[in-house]
Amino acid sequence: MSAAPPRRAAGRLSVTPSLAPRDMDRPRASARVWQARIITLFPEAFPGVLGLSLTGRALKEGRWGLETIDLRPYGLGKHRNVDDTPAGGGAGMVLRADVLSRAIDDAQRGMPENRAAWPLVYLSPRGRPFTQAMARDWSRAKGVTLLCGRFEGVDQRVLDHYAVEEVSLGDFVLTGGELAAQAMIDATVRLLPEVLGNAESTEEESFSASLLEHPQYTKPAEWNGLGIPPVLLSGNHAEIARWRQEQSEAVTQARRPDLWAAWTGGQPD
């Protein structure tokens, strides 16, 4: 049985699913730009927030590409089953290895052999935490393939066979990986050249220099009896830079002692 084609959104925001057999020789859209490929039971969840604001405009302009691979058509039998009960018993359902492997093979077709050039990632609460550094690494790759889990997760044999990297958005559990995928893609895409239009904005943000970002202010100069720190209105760029650095250090030390310890090379207070 032929699997359904992936949905593509490279250079456009309008995508339409199809159950027609897929032409394996057809070239993938906009292969020259950074690509995100998402294996999911809910392709209609994309582009979601990725289709809005600067990331959405960059997607429409073809500065990056989005492709969803619908897992359901790879399912088995009349009802296209993609999961089964856990081996050894227990609650919930587990995504089947034989179903996932066909979807992954399709998603990985034509990929570079160097996994660093195109990471294959399973979004999992037991994975290593997603960080700004990871987003920057992904942005320097040719693209990333994200496997969105559901139910009780996926068959471990798939993760082992394909050497899938497990990555977590945080120490909490979601009903599926789609929201996490959108968050990680957003964090990555905004680092691509010409997406934000101002490279300095990414350099001064939280985590870019291992510190949290300093406080920001804008007009009006006074609001509810509260004014803007005078140094920011002084026009003295050296003093402004010094103030911002001091503020970043203070807020990091107060709110994220783990980051502060890494920054100072010591231990959390």
N, C-alpha and C positions, 0 to 999 in steps of 0.2 A: 504494500500500500504506500503510495507517495504521500509525503507530508505536505502540509499546507505551506505556502510561502511566507517568509517573514514580512512584517509590515515595515515600511521604510519611511523615514521622515528626514531626508537629507536635502536641505535647501528648501523645505516647505513644511508647513505645519499640518496640512491636511493629509491624513493617511487612511487607507481603507483596507480592512482585512479581506482575505479571499480564501476559499477552500479549494481552489484550482491546483492541479499538480504543479510543482515548482520546477522551473528550468534550471538545472544545476550549472549550466554553462553561461547563464546570464551574469554579466558583471555586476558587482555591488555598486550602489550609487555613491558618487562623490568619494571615491577611495582615497583621494589626495588629502582630504581633511580628516581631523581627529574624529573618531567614531565611537559611539556607545552602542553596544548590542545588549539587549535585555531579553533573557529567557524567562517567561512569565506566563502564568495562567490568566492574567488580566492585562492584555496588551492595550485595552481601552483606557487604562490608567495613565497612559503616556500620550503626549508629552507632559500633561498635567502642568504643574507650576513651571516646568522647564520651557513651556511655550509662551511664557509671559516675560515682560520686561526685557532686559538686555540679553539674557540667554535665549529668549524666544526670537528676538530680532536677529541675533547671530545665527540661529538655526534656520530662519527664513532666508537669510542672506547666504546660506551655504558655508558658513565659517566652521561649522561642526555638523556631524551627522548623527541621527538617532534611528535605530532599527530595533523593532520588537519582534521576537520569535515566540509565537503563540505555542505554548506547550500542549494544549488540548488536542490538536490534530495529530500529534504523535502518540496519543493514547491508544489503548487496545480495545478491540471488540466494538460492538454496536454502539456502546455509550462512551467510547474513547476513554476508558479508565486510565488514570495516570498514577494512582496510588493504591496501597493495600495496607492491611493491618500489620503492626510491628511484629517482627520475628521475636518469639519469646513471650508474646502477650503484652498487654498494656493498652492505655487509652490512645485515641487518635489514629491518624493514618500517616503513612510515610510515602513520599514520592518514589516511584519504582526506578531501579537502575536501568532497566532495558528501555524505558520510555525516555528518561533523561539523556541517555547516551546518544540516541538518535538526534535529539535536539542540539546537544552540545557539538556533535560531529558536524551538523549543518552550520551552526553558528561559527565554528572554528575553521570551516573550509577556506583555504587560501590564506590562512594566518601565517605570519613569520614564525619560524621555529624557535626563535629566542622569545621565551615567555615574558621577559622584561619589556619587550617591544609591544606586547599586547597581553596584559594580565587576564587571567581567568579567575573570577572571584565568586564565591558563594557568600551571600549576606547572612551571617549567622551570629547570634548572641554569644557564642563561645569563641568567636574569632578574635584576632588582635584588633585593638581599637583603631578606628579610622582617625587619621590626623591630617593636619595641614601639610606636613611633609609627604604623606602618602598621596594626597591630592596633587601636589607638585610633581611627584614622580609619575603619576598617571598622565598628567598633562604633557609630559615630555615623551610619552609613548605614542604609538600610532593610534591607540584606542584601548578600550577595555570591554570585556564581556562579563556581565553580571547575571548570576543565577539567583532568581528570587524564589525562596522557599515558601512553603505553605504547610499547614497542618503541623505534624510533629517533626518535619524536616525532610531530609533526603537520605537515600540509602548510602551508607558510608563507603561502599565499594566504588561508587562513582567518584567521590572526592579523592579516594586513594588512587584510582586508575588514572585519572586526569591530572593528578597533583594540583587540585583546586586549592587556591588560597582562601581561607576563611577570614572575613573581616566583619567587625561589629560596629554599629553606629553608636552604641552606648550600652550601659549596664541596665537594660530593660528589654522586655519582649514585646514585639509587634505581632500582629496577625499574619503578616507576610513581609516580603522584602521590598515591595514596590516603593513604599515611602522612603525607606533607607536608600534605595537605589537613586531616587530623585535627589535626595540630599547630597549624596556623594558625587553624583554627576554635576550638580550645580556647583559644588565646591571646586570641582576640577575644571569645568568649562570656563569659569570666570578667570582662570589663570591662563587661558589660551591667548595668544597674541591677538589684539584688535577686538576682543570681545567686550571688555570694559571700556576701552578707549583711553584709559589713564593708568599706565603701569605703576605709578607711584602709589595709587590707592591700594594695590595689593601688597606693596612692600611695607606699608605702615599699619596694616591690620593686625588684629590679635593673632598670635601664634606664628606670624611670619618671622619674627625675630625672637621667638621663644618667650615672649612676654605678652601680656594682655594689652589691648589698645588703651591709650590715654582717653580721658573724657573729651567729648566733642561739643561745640557750641555754635550757634548761628544767630541771626537776627530774630527778634529785636534785642537790642543791647541790654534792656532791662525787662524782666517779666516777673510779675507777682512779687515785686520787691527784690528780686534776685538778679544780680548782674553777671556779666561775663568776666572771668579773671582778667585783670588789667594787662597782664603780659601779652595776652592774645591780641590786644588792640594796640600794642606798642609799636608794631612794625619792625621790631628788632628780631630778625629771624634766628639769630644765634640764641638769644634768650628764650624764644618760643620753642626751639628744638630742645634746649636744656630742660625747660618746664615739662614738655611732653614726655621726655625720657624719665624724668623723676616721677611723674604721675603714673607712667606705665609700670615702673618698678614698684611703686607703692601699692597699686591695685593688685598687681600680681602677687606680691608678698602677702597681702591681706586675704585674697580670695582663692589663690591657687598655690599653696605652699609647695606642692609637688613641682610645678613649673619654676617656682622661685629657687628651689633647691638645685634643679638642673641648670638654671641660669648662673647661679653663684658657685656651682660645683660642690655645694655642701649638702646638708641634710635639712628636711623641712623643720621649721621652728615648732 
